[in-house]
């Protein structure tokens, strides 16, 4: 009887305890604030996809969406931009761009306006050749990530040149505060910083002891009730007492100065740069390492924007950066003098004017499509790449022929030769140059433009082996051969042609009718079979689709809603009448 009564009491007590816990858990969850989403991939965490050989990379497949606009897509390699192919055309030069967030550049700008896109345009302007720039940079990354990426993945793409823009994150290892303790300001999202903090909490390098979550931590991670209870003063005191018996935690320095007493820590960055230069040189490529710009207080004329940035940062840290860079600069100069494979260019003090920086690392975008700072960085990088890669070779003087304010692939002389009447208009002062005539008048007249276009006679003259194939009907035209085979074979060198379907059909109404009747698949199909031989106009107008859709969101919505096939069709049907700005590619200032 006694045992029965005891078991009844114990059973009821257990039921009451369980019921109480259930009610308590329900109550705790009802008052607890929702836990932040930890699984969604965002701009702030997408660069933290772990990869064994490089440490971290951008999350493959990540798309950065701004409403109905997707300016940035991360491909399957974890790199910014379109999917690159290992196989490459013989007529296209290839550069591998490695670095941190400065090289990765603005999330809100389209690919052509990123550093990789501007560098591509700058190289094409200076060389007259077509370039591909593969941007394998990782925001918050370090030179060790660049080295791992290049060694495991990058070199199989057989680049002509490997270039890096690192440094602003790598100097953090010099001081313990920046390496382990910084939680605010520029480096709060730094992969290196956050990883070191996690390691510091979990692993004590002095004793080898791995700190595992306690029982209360494990329960609290699953239960809202225990999470509430664990935060009570009593439990918090017990946990603090228990943790005091564990391995000691390094104290946070209290003095305001940052140390430069361990300069050997910077050797890792220098050695990573050298290792990348060895990889490139051993594969027949060139290497150019660029030391990233930073906000110097000692060497810069400060403006209002700078002062606002300075107020948001630790002034002692900014002063320290001016102490660190001479040390790093000397190490890089010594390495470059001792190693022929290592070409090094110091960009750290490149800027002295207010217009370029909004904070310590990221060059400021005045809009989604314009950054004077990035234009200047890309121009300096392109000049050094050309110097190294084209040493001893003669290149045209682009400064004498390029029209300031025109896109990089505009050829003024070609346009004036194809349209002799324009020269007279310029002489009369009606237009400052041929590009302004084309933008104002010539585009809507479907004139032969100064953008790279097709010359059937020149292609066949350069490739006489194709003449019998065309005569036998294997190919309808030289253009068809070029599209299907010639480009990959390197048959035609120079800037890429941009086929624009809408302007070709608008310039050739008979072709539009034939396409509508099903005689040709599209306008380019007609050009391949007939138009190239007939020297038809309109197919290579230089239209910039993204450049039109980016500033005109209403047009972008109309295209998404299938009201127009493209922004170009909208411009031809409505935009020109509405006085919309024509889009013919981004300008090249430098």
Backbone torsions as a table, in degrees:
resi	resn	phi	psi	omega
1	UNK	NA	-40.2	-179.6
2	UNK	-65.2	-47.0	179.4
3	UNK	-61.4	-37.1	179.5
4	UNK	-64.2	-41.5	-179.7
5	UNK	-67.2	-40.7	179.6
6	UNK	-63.8	-45.5	-179.3
7	UNK	-63.6	-34.8	178.2
8	UNK	-66.0	-41.6	179.9
9	UNK	-66.4	-45.5	-179.9
10	UNK	-62.4	-43.4	-179.9
11	UNK	-61.7	-44.5	178.9
12	UNK	-64.9	-38.2	179.1
13	UNK	-63.1	-42.8	179.0
14	UNK	-63.2	-43.1	178.6
15	UNK	-60.8	-43.0	179.7
16	UNK	-65.3	-40.0	179.6
17	UNK	-64.2	-45.9	179.7
18	UNK	-62.5	-44.0	178.6
19	UNK	-61.9	-40.8	178.2
20	UNK	-64.3	-40.4	178.0
21	UNK	-64.7	-40.8	179.0
22	UNK	-62.8	-45.7	179.2
23	UNK	-65.1	-41.1	179.2
24	UNK	-63.7	-40.9	178.2
25	UNK	-64.3	-41.9	177.4
26	UNK	-61.2	-42.9	-179.4
27	UNK	-65.3	-45.7	-178.0
28	UNK	-62.6	-40.2	179.7
29	UNK	-70.1	-29.3	-179.9
30	UNK	-72.2	-29.0	-179.6
31	UNK	-98.7	-17.1	-176.4
32	UNK	-71.7	137.7	175.6
33	UNK	-66.9	149.0	-179.9
34	UNK	-60.9	138.6	179.2
35	UNK	-71.3	141.3	179.7
36	UNK	-62.8	145.8	178.4
37	UNK	-62.7	121.5	-176.2
38	UNK	-107.1	-8.9	-175.4
39	UNK	-102.0	-24.6	-177.8
40	UNK	-66.0	136.9	179.4
41	UNK	-89.0	124.0	-179.0
42	UNK	-126.6	176.6	177.3
43	UNK	-59.6	-35.7	-175.2
44	UNK	-74.2	-23.6	-178.1
45	UNK	-120.9	-3.7	-173.9
46	UNK	-67.6	-19.3	-179.5
47	UNK	-84.4	9.2	-175.4
48	UNK	-105.3	25.8	176.1
49	UNK	-75.7	117.7	-175.6
50	UNK	-72.0	142.1	178.5
51	UNK	-142.3	125.1	-171.2
52	UNK	-57.5	-39.2	-172.5
53	UNK	-87.8	-17.0	179.5
54	UNK	-120.6	-6.3	-177.9
55	UNK	92.1	-67.7	179.5
56	UNK	-143.8	159.6	176.7
57	UNK	-153.5	174.1	173.6
58	UNK	-71.3	151.8	-177.6
59	UNK	-72.0	115.8	-179.0
60	UNK	-57.2	135.2	178.2
61	UNK	86.3	-2.5	-179.0
62	UNK	-67.9	133.8	177.4
63	UNK	-119.6	125.2	178.3
64	UNK	-92.8	113.3	-174.0
65	UNK	-106.9	128.0	172.5
66	UNK	-115.5	90.1	-174.1
67	UNK	66.1	-121.6	177.8
68	UNK	-99.1	18.3	-178.2
69	UNK	-116.7	130.2	179.6
70	UNK	-118.0	89.2	-176.2
71	UNK	-75.6	-26.3	-175.4
72	UNK	-129.5	130.9	173.9
73	UNK	-127.1	130.9	176.2
74	UNK	-96.4	124.3	-174.9
75	UNK	-80.9	-175.8	-173.6
76	UNK	-68.3	-16.0	176.9
77	UNK	-85.1	-6.0	-174.8
78	UNK	81.9	24.1	-178.2
79	UNK	-116.1	153.7	179.8
80	UNK	-72.4	136.9	172.1
81	UNK	108.7	-174.1	-178.1
82	UNK	-65.0	159.8	-179.9
83	UNK	-65.4	118.9	178.3
84	UNK	-82.1	152.0	175.9
85	UNK	-108.9	140.3	-179.7
86	UNK	-64.7	-42.4	175.1
87	UNK	-66.4	140.7	-176.0
88	UNK	-134.8	151.9	177.4
89	UNK	-75.1	144.4	179.7
90	UNK	-69.5	-18.8	-177.6
91	UNK	-95.3	3.2	-178.0
92	UNK	-116.7	123.7	173.8
93	UNK	-76.8	153.1	-176.6
94	UNK	-134.0	132.0	176.2
95	UNK	-121.1	139.8	174.0
96	UNK	-104.3	119.5	-179.3
97	UNK	-104.9	119.8	179.0
98	UNK	-118.3	151.7	179.0
99	UNK	162.3	-160.1	-178.5
100	UNK	-109.3	-148.4	-174.6
101	UNK	-68.6	-25.0	178.1
102	UNK	-66.0	-41.6	178.1
103	UNK	-74.2	-37.4	177.6
104	UNK	-62.1	-43.6	173.2
105	UNK	72.2	-167.0	-163.0
106	UNK	-60.8	134.0	175.8
107	UNK	-73.3	-26.3	-175.1
108	UNK	-92.9	6.4	-179.4
109	UNK	-109.9	149.2	177.7
110	UNK	-70.7	168.8	-171.8
111	UNK	-57.8	-41.2	-176.3
112	UNK	-66.7	-23.2	-179.7
113	UNK	-96.2	-1.5	174.6
114	UNK	-77.2	171.7	-179.9
115	UNK	-60.1	-41.0	178.3
116	UNK	-60.7	-42.5	179.1
117	UNK	-67.3	-41.5	179.8
118	UNK	-68.1	-38.3	178.1
119	UNK	-63.2	-40.4	177.1
120	UNK	-59.0	-46.8	-179.0
121	UNK	-66.7	-38.0	179.8
122	UNK	-66.1	-38.2	178.3
123	UNK	-69.2	-40.8	179.5
124	UNK	-66.1	-38.4	178.9
125	UNK	-62.6	-39.4	-175.3
126	UNK	-82.9	-23.7	-174.0
127	UNK	-111.4	-19.3	-175.1
128	UNK	71.0	14.1	179.1
129	UNK	-115.2	162.7	177.5
130	UNK	-85.3	135.9	-177.8
131	UNK	-124.6	150.9	169.5
132	UNK	-123.8	128.0	177.4
133	UNK	-114.1	116.3	178.0
134	UNK	-94.0	113.0	-175.8
135	UNK	-93.4	100.4	-178.8
136	UNK	-102.9	26.2	-178.9
137	UNK	-74.7	154.1	-179.9
138	UNK	-127.2	116.9	176.7
139	UNK	-55.0	139.4	-177.4
140	UNK	67.6	15.5	-176.9
141	UNK	-87.0	172.9	-178.4
142	UNK	-129.1	170.9	-178.8
143	UNK	-63.0	-26.4	176.9
144	UNK	-64.7	-36.6	175.9
145	UNK	-66.9	-41.6	178.2
146	UNK	-61.0	-43.4	-179.8
147	UNK	-63.1	-46.7	179.8
148	UNK	-62.6	-40.9	179.0
149	UNK	-63.5	-45.0	-178.6
150	UNK	-66.0	-44.8	-175.5
151	UNK	-66.2	-42.1	-174.1
152	UNK	-86.6	-37.6	-172.9
153	UNK	-119.5	-43.0	-166.2
154	UNK	-64.1	-42.7	-171.8
155	UNK	-69.9	-20.7	178.6
156	UNK	-69.2	-13.6	176.6
157	UNK	-83.5	0.3	175.3
158	UNK	50.6	58.1	179.6
159	UNK	-69.7	151.9	171.6
160	UNK	-75.3	-31.4	-178.9
161	UNK	-146.7	141.3	173.9
162	UNK	-111.5	128.6	-178.5
163	UNK	-132.1	142.4	-179.3
164	UNK	-125.8	147.6	174.2
165	UNK	-132.5	78.3	179.8
166	UNK	-116.4	178.3	170.9
167	UNK	131.9	-43.5	-172.8
168	UNK	-66.6	-30.5	176.7
169	UNK	-87.7	-33.6	-175.7
170	UNK	-63.8	-28.3	-178.9
171	UNK	-70.6	-10.4	-178.7
172	UNK	-63.3	-26.0	-175.5
173	UNK	-70.7	-10.8	-174.7
174	UNK	-72.8	-28.2	-175.9
175	UNK	-127.2	139.7	-174.7
176	UNK	-63.9	-32.4	179.9
177	UNK	-66.3	-42.2	-179.5
178	UNK	-76.0	-27.2	-176.9
179	UNK	-79.4	-37.0	-172.4
180	UNK	-122.3	-28.1	-164.1
181	UNK	-111.2	-9.4	-176.1
182	UNK	-73.0	126.0	178.8
183	UNK	-124.1	2.0	-179.1
184	UNK	-134.6	166.5	175.1
185	UNK	83.8	-152.8	-170.4
186	UNK	-57.4	-41.8	-167.6
187	UNK	-100.1	19.2	-176.1
188	UNK	-67.5	-22.2	177.8
189	UNK	-103.7	11.5	-177.8
190	UNK	-64.1	128.0	178.4
191	UNK	-58.2	-45.7	-178.2
192	UNK	-60.5	-45.7	-178.1
193	UNK	-61.6	-52.5	-175.9
194	UNK	-66.6	-35.4	177.7
195	UNK	-65.3	-42.6	179.3
196	UNK	-64.5	-37.1	177.3
197	UNK	-63.5	-44.0	178.8
198	UNK	-62.5	-43.3	179.2
199	UNK	-63.9	-38.9	-179.0
200	UNK	-64.0	-34.0	179.1
201	UNK	-75.6	-32.8	-170.5
202	UNK	-95.2	-38.8	-169.8
203	UNK	-125.7	129.8	176.3
204	UNK	-101.4	108.5	-175.4
205	UNK	-65.7	-22.1	-177.2
206	UNK	-76.7	-34.6	-177.1
207	UNK	-109.5	-16.4	-177.0
208	UNK	78.8	5.7	-177.5
209	UNK	-79.9	130.9	176.5
210	UNK	-98.0	121.8	-179.7
211	UNK	-82.4	116.5	178.7
212	UNK	-102.3	151.7	179.5
213	UNK	-59.0	137.2	176.7
214	UNK	-73.1	173.7	-177.6
215	UNK	-60.8	-43.2	179.3
216	UNK	-62.3	-38.8	179.4
217	UNK	-64.9	-40.9	-179.9
218	UNK	-66.5	-41.5	178.8
219	UNK	-68.6	-43.2	-177.8
220	UNK	-63.0	-29.4	179.7
221	UNK	-68.2	-19.2	-179.1
222	UNK	-106.6	-23.9	-171.9
223	UNK	-118.9	127.6	176.4
224	UNK	-68.8	-34.6	-179.9
225	UNK	-64.4	-48.2	179.7
226	UNK	-66.8	-29.3	176.7
227	UNK	-65.3	-40.1	177.8
228	UNK	-67.0	-44.8	-177.9
229	UNK	-64.6	-40.0	-176.4
230	UNK	-65.5	-18.3	179.7
231	UNK	-89.6	-0.4	178.9
232	UNK	-68.3	154.0	-177.8
233	UNK	-56.5	-37.9	-177.4
234	UNK	-65.9	-51.5	-178.8
235	UNK	-64.6	-41.4	179.3
236	UNK	-60.5	-38.3	178.4
237	UNK	-66.1	-41.8	178.3
238	UNK	-63.2	-41.0	-179.4
239	UNK	-67.7	-37.8	178.5
240	UNK	-65.2	-38.4	179.0
241	UNK	-65.7	-39.6	-179.7
242	UNK	-68.9	-40.8	-177.5
243	UNK	-70.2	-24.0	-179.9
244	UNK	-66.8	-19.9	-179.3
245	UNK	-84.6	-11.8	-178.6
246	UNK	-81.1	-172.8	179.6
247	UNK	-58.3	139.5	-179.0
248	UNK	-68.1	149.2	177.6
249	UNK	-99.6	137.1	-178.7
250	UNK	-58.9	132.5	-178.8
251	UNK	-69.2	150.7	176.2
252	UNK	-78.3	125.4	179.0
253	UNK	-60.1	143.8	-176.6
254	UNK	-106.2	-19.6	-178.7
255	UNK	-75.5	156.8	-172.3
256	UNK	-84.9	-15.0	-177.7
257	UNK	-81.0	150.5	176.3
258	UNK	-107.0	141.2	-170.2
259	UNK	-88.8	145.8	169.6
260	UNK	-121.5	25.9	-172.7
261	UNK	-82.0	-4.0	179.4
262	UNK	-124.1	61.5	-175.6
263	UNK	-62.8	-20.9	179.8
264	UNK	-63.8	-19.4	177.7
265	UNK	-65.7	-24.6	178.8
266	UNK	-75.4	-12.8	179.9
267	UNK	-62.3	-28.7	179.3
268	UNK	-60.6	-43.8	178.5
269	UNK	-63.3	-45.8	-179.9
270	UNK	-62.2	-44.0	-179.2
271	UNK	-66.1	-35.6	176.0
272	UNK	-63.7	-41.2	177.0
273	UNK	-62.6	-43.7	179.0
274	UNK	-63.2	-42.5	179.5
275	UNK	-60.4	-40.1	177.9
276	UNK	-66.3	-36.2	178.5
277	UNK	-67.5	-34.8	176.7
278	UNK	-65.4	-43.3	179.1
279	UNK	-59.8	-45.5	-178.4
280	UNK	-65.6	-49.1	-177.4
281	UNK	-61.2	-40.5	-179.8
282	UNK	-66.4	-20.4	179.3
283	UNK	-101.6	6.5	178.3
284	UNK	86.4	10.0	178.9
285	UNK	-101.2	166.6	174.0
286	UNK	-99.4	156.5	179.3
287	UNK	-128.6	134.8	173.7
288	UNK	-134.5	119.0	177.5
289	UNK	-102.2	132.1	-180.0
290	UNK	-115.5	129.5	174.4
291	UNK	-82.5	123.0	-170.6
292	UNK	-65.0	146.6	174.7
293	UNK	-64.7	156.1	174.5
294	UNK	-145.3	167.7	-179.2
295	UNK	-84.4	101.4	-179.5
296	UNK	-89.5	128.9	174.5
297	UNK	-83.1	-27.1	-174.4
298	UNK	-83.0	-27.8	-171.4
299	UNK	-121.4	23.0	-174.9
300	UNK	-132.7	140.9	172.3
301	UNK	-81.0	112.9	-172.6
302	UNK	-85.6	137.1	175.8
303	UNK	-115.7	-173.3	-176.4
304	UNK	-62.8	-41.2	179.6
305	UNK	-63.7	-39.1	177.2
306	UNK	-63.5	-44.6	-177.3
307	UNK	-63.2	-35.6	177.3
308	UNK	-66.3	-39.0	177.8
309	UNK	-66.8	-38.7	-178.7
310	UNK	-64.5	-39.7	179.7
311	UNK	-61.2	-29.4	-177.9
312	UNK	-83.6	-4.8	-176.9
313	UNK	-118.4	168.6	174.3
314	UNK	-76.1	115.6	-176.5
315	UNK	-61.0	-34.9	179.0
316	UNK	-64.4	-35.6	177.8
317	UNK	-65.0	-43.7	-179.5
318	UNK	-64.5	-38.8	176.4
319	UNK	-64.4	-40.4	179.6
320	UNK	-61.7	-37.3	179.5
321	UNK	-59.7	-36.0	176.7
322	UNK	-69.3	-22.3	175.6
323	UNK	-82.8	-32.2	-175.5
324	UNK	-74.8	-43.7	-170.6
325	UNK	-61.9	-38.3	175.9
326	UNK	-60.6	-35.2	178.0
327	UNK	-65.0	-48.0	-179.9
328	UNK	-65.8	-39.4	-179.3
329	UNK	-60.2	-42.6	-179.9
330	UNK	-64.6	-39.4	178.2
331	UNK	-65.2	-41.9	-180.0
332	UNK	-68.0	-39.4	178.3
333	UNK	-63.3	-40.4	178.5
334	UNK	-64.8	-43.3	179.8
335	UNK	-63.8	-41.3	179.9
336	UNK	-65.8	-35.2	-180.0
337	UNK	-71.3	-27.7	-175.7
338	UNK	-96.0	-13.8	-174.9
339	UNK	-129.7	114.5	-176.8
340	UNK	-65.4	-24.8	-178.1
341	UNK	-76.0	-15.6	-171.4
342	UNK	-102.3	105.0	171.9
343	UNK	-97.1	123.8	-174.0
344	UNK	-126.3	134.0	178.2
345	UNK	-128.8	127.8	-178.8
346	UNK	-90.0	112.0	175.9
347	UNK	-104.6	5.4	-170.5
348	UNK	-61.3	-32.9	179.9
349	UNK	-110.6	30.1	-175.9
350	UNK	-65.8	-33.8	-173.7
351	UNK	-105.9	132.0	174.1
352	UNK	-123.2	-1.6	-175.4
353	UNK	-106.0	159.1	-177.8
354	UNK	-64.1	-27.8	-164.2
355	UNK	-71.6	-10.6	-168.8
356	UNK	-102.1	-30.7	-173.8
357	UNK	-111.1	140.0	169.6
358	UNK	-109.7	-23.3	173.6
359	UNK	-150.9	-166.5	-171.1
360	UNK	-68.8	-36.8	-170.1
361	UNK	-114.7	-32.5	-169.1
362	UNK	-98.9	121.6	178.6
363	UNK	-67.1	135.5	-170.7
364	UNK	-76.1	135.0	172.1
365	UNK	-96.8	119.7	178.4
366	UNK	-69.3	-28.2	174.3
367	UNK	-151.2	-173.1	179.0
368	UNK	-67.1	-18.4	-169.4
369	UNK	-122.5	2.2	-174.3
370	UNK	-139.6	129.2	172.9
371	UNK	-144.6	107.0	178.3
372	UNK	-60.8	-38.2	179.9
373	UNK	-61.1	-47.6	-180.0
374	UNK	-66.7	-36.4	175.4
375	UNK	-58.2	-43.0	-178.1
376	UNK	-70.4	-40.4	178.0
377	UNK	-63.7	-47.8	-178.8
378	UNK	-62.9	-38.2	179.0
379	UNK	-63.0	-44.0	179.9
380	UNK	-66.7	-40.0	177.9
381	UNK	-63.9	-44.6	-178.7
382	UNK	-62.6	-40.4	-179.2
383	UNK	-63.3	-39.3	179.4
384	UNK	-72.0	-39.5	177.6
385	UNK	-61.6	-43.8	178.7
386	UNK	-63.9	-41.6	179.8
387	UNK	-60.2	-42.1	-177.4
388	UNK	-77.4	-43.5	-172.4
389	UNK	-80.1	-31.9	-175.7
390	UNK	-108.3	26.1	-178.2
391	UNK	-57.3	126.8	178.8
392	UNK	84.3	-4.0	-179.7
393	UNK	-101.2	148.2	-179.4
394	UNK	-91.7	128.3	178.2
395	UNK	-121.5	149.9	177.8
396	UNK	-64.0	149.6	179.5
397	UNK	-82.3	94.7	-174.9
398	UNK	-67.2	-25.3	-179.6
399	UNK	-66.7	-26.0	179.7
400	UNK	-82.7	-26.5	-173.7
401	UNK	-106.8	-22.0	-175.1
402	UNK	-79.6	135.4	177.6
403	UNK	-87.5	120.4	-180.0
404	UNK	-59.9	132.0	-178.9
405	UNK	92.7	-9.3	178.1
406	UNK	-90.3	154.9	174.6
407	UNK	-58.1	158.0	-172.2
408	UNK	-64.2	-26.5	-176.4
409	UNK	-99.6	14.4	176.3
410	UNK	-81.0	132.9	178.6
411	UNK	-116.1	104.4	-175.7
412	UNK	-62.4	-42.0	-176.3
413	UNK	-65.5	-38.9	178.2
414	UNK	-62.7	-42.1	-178.6
415	UNK	-66.1	-44.1	-179.0
416	UNK	-67.2	-35.1	178.5
417	UNK	-68.0	-36.3	-179.2
418	UNK	-79.2	-18.9	-177.5
419	UNK	-133.2	78.6	-174.5
420	UNK	-59.4	-28.4	-177.8
421	UNK	-68.4	-20.8	-178.5
422	UNK	-68.7	-35.6	179.5
423	UNK	-59.6	-38.2	178.4
424	UNK	-65.1	-40.0	179.4
425	UNK	-64.9	-37.8	178.5
426	UNK	-66.9	-41.5	178.9
427	UNK	-62.2	-33.1	178.6
428	UNK	-78.3	-8.3	179.6
429	UNK	85.7	11.9	-179.5
430	UNK	-75.7	-28.2	177.1
431	UNK	-140.7	142.6	-179.3
432	UNK	-71.6	-27.5	-179.0
433	UNK	-163.4	175.9	-177.9
434	UNK	-67.5	-33.3	-179.4
435	UNK	-64.0	-42.1	179.4
436	UNK	-65.9	-34.1	175.4
437	UNK	-64.7	-44.7	-178.6
438	UNK	-64.5	-42.0	-179.1
439	UNK	-67.4	-36.2	-176.9
440	UNK	-85.0	-38.7	-170.9
441	UNK	-128.9	-49.2	-168.9
442	UNK	-62.4	-33.8	-178.3
443	UNK	-61.1	-48.3	-178.4
444	UNK	-74.8	-12.5	173.6
445	UNK	-91.9	-0.7	178.9
446	UNK	56.1	44.1	177.6
447	UNK	-72.7	156.7	169.2
448	UNK	-61.3	121.2	-171.0
449	UNK	-90.0	175.3	175.3
450	UNK	-90.0	4.5	174.7
451	UNK	-82.7	156.0	-178.4
452	UNK	-53.4	122.7	-179.2
453	UNK	-131.1	-177.8	-173.5
454	UNK	-96.9	137.3	175.4
455	UNK	-126.7	99.3	-175.4
456	UNK	-60.8	-45.5	-177.5
457	UNK	-63.0	-42.1	-178.9
458	UNK	-66.0	-38.0	-179.3
459	UNK	-66.1	-44.3	180.0
460	UNK	-69.6	-35.0	177.3
461	UNK	-65.0	-35.9	178.8
462	UNK	-78.4	-19.3	-177.8
463	UNK	-132.4	71.1	-175.7
464	UNK	-63.5	-19.3	178.8
465	UNK	-66.6	-15.8	-179.1
466	UNK	-84.4	-20.1	-176.1
467	UNK	-58.0	-49.4	178.4
468	UNK	-64.4	-31.9	178.6
469	UNK	-65.7	-38.6	177.9
470	UNK	-70.3	-39.3	178.9
471	UNK	-63.3	-34.1	-179.4
472	UNK	-83.5	-5.8	177.7
473	UNK	87.6	8.3	177.2
474	UNK	-64.5	-39.2	174.0
475	UNK	-129.5	144.0	-179.8
476	UNK	-76.8	-26.5	-177.2
477	UNK	-160.1	166.9	174.7
478	UNK	-63.6	-32.7	179.9
479	UNK	-64.0	-41.2	178.8
480	UNK	-62.0	-41.5	177.7
481	UNK	-63.6	-41.3	-178.7
482	UNK	-61.7	-46.6	-178.3
483	UNK	-63.8	-41.3	-173.6
484	UNK	-86.0	-30.2	-175.7
485	UNK	-138.6	-42.5	-168.4
486	UNK	-60.9	-39.3	-178.0
487	UNK	-62.2	-47.6	179.9
488	UNK	-65.3	-29.4	179.9
489	UNK	-81.2	-5.2	-178.7
490	UNK	75.3	28.4	-176.8
491	UNK	-69.5	-30.4	-177.7
492	UNK	-128.6	120.9	177.8
493	UNK	-98.2	159.0	179.9
494	UNK	125.6	-172.7	-176.3
495	UNK	-73.2	153.0	-176.4
496	UNK	-72.3	143.5	175.1
497	UNK	-84.0	143.5	179.4
498	UNK	-112.4	101.0	178.9
499	UNK	-73.2	129.2	179.2
500	UNK	-120.2	105.8	-175.5
501	UNK	-60.7	-44.7	-172.7
502	UNK	-63.9	-43.5	-177.9
503	UNK	-72.4	-28.6	177.2
504	UNK	-67.5	-44.0	179.3
505	UNK	-68.5	-37.0	179.1
506	UNK	-68.0	-35.4	-179.7
507	UNK	-77.2	-18.7	-176.1
508	UNK	-132.1	79.9	-177.1
509	UNK	-58.1	-32.0	178.3
510	UNK	-64.4	-34.4	177.0
511	UNK	-69.3	-41.3	177.9
512	UNK	-58.9	-40.3	178.5
513	UNK	-66.7	-38.9	179.9
514	UNK	-67.7	-37.7	177.0
515	UNK	-66.5	-42.9	178.4
516	UNK	-62.4	-31.4	179.8
517	UNK	-82.3	-3.1	177.8
518	UNK	85.6	11.4	-179.7
519	UNK	-76.5	-25.5	176.9
520	UNK	-136.3	150.4	-179.3
521	UNK	-66.0	-38.4	179.7
522	UNK	-166.2	-176.8	-177.9
523	UNK	-65.1	-38.8	-179.9
524	UNK	-67.1	-33.9	175.3
525	UNK	-60.9	-41.4	176.5
526	UNK	-64.1	-41.7	-178.2
527	UNK	-64.6	-39.7	178.3
528	UNK	-61.3	-41.2	-172.5
529	UNK	-88.4	-31.6	-174.9
530	UNK	-135.7	-47.7	-168.8
531	UNK	-59.7	-37.2	-178.7
532	UNK	-63.4	-41.1	179.6
533	UNK	-68.5	-33.6	-179.6
534	UNK	-84.6	-2.1	-179.9
535	UNK	57.2	47.8	-179.8
536	UNK	-69.4	151.3	-179.0
537	UNK	-96.4	166.5	166.5
538	UNK	99.7	-21.6	-173.2
539	UNK	-74.9	-20.2	-176.3
540	UNK	-125.5	67.6	-172.0
541	UNK	-89.7	-9.6	-179.2
542	UNK	80.5	11.8	-179.1
543	UNK	-60.2	138.9	-179.8
544	UNK	-111.7	99.5	-174.9
545	UNK	-62.8	-49.4	-179.9
546	UNK	-63.3	-37.8	-179.6
547	UNK	-62.7	-22.9	177.4
548	UNK	-88.9	-38.2	-176.4
549	UNK	-77.8	-28.3	-178.0
550	UNK	-63.0	-51.9	-177.9
551	UNK	-78.6	-19.2	-177.1
552	UNK	-110.4	85.4	-179.4
553	UNK	-62.9	-32.4	180.0
554	UNK	-66.5	-35.4	176.6
555	UNK	-69.7	-39.5	177.6
556	UNK	-60.1	-42.5	177.1
557	UNK	-63.2	-39.2	-179.6
558	UNK	-66.4	-37.1	177.6
559	UNK	-69.0	-42.7	177.5
560	UNK	-62.0	-36.4	179.1
561	UNK	-81.4	8.4	175.4
562	UNK	67.5	18.5	175.9
563	UNK	-74.7	-28.9	175.1
564	UNK	-135.3	150.3	178.4
565	UNK	-71.3	-28.8	-176.3
566	UNK	-162.0	170.2	174.4
567	UNK	-66.3	-32.9	179.2
568	UNK	-64.3	-42.4	178.1
569	UNK	-62.3	-39.6	177.8
570	UNK	-61.1	-43.9	-178.1
571	UNK	-63.3	-43.2	-177.9
572	UNK	-68.1	-33.3	-177.1
573	UNK	-89.9	-31.7	-173.3
574	UNK	-140.4	-39.4	-171.6
575	UNK	-60.9	-39.0	-179.6
576	UNK	-64.4	-41.8	178.5
577	UNK	-65.6	-34.7	-179.6
578	UNK	-79.7	2.3	179.5
579	UNK	64.1	33.5	175.0
580	UNK	-70.6	153.6	178.7
581	UNK	-74.0	129.7	178.5
582	UNK	-71.0	149.8	-179.2
583	UNK	-116.7	117.1	-178.8
584	UNK	-131.1	32.0	177.9
585	UNK	98.8	156.2	180.0
586	UNK	-73.1	142.4	-179.3
587	UNK	-75.9	158.0	177.2
588	UNK	-117.5	107.1	-177.2
589	UNK	-83.2	-29.7	-175.7
590	UNK	-127.1	NA	NA
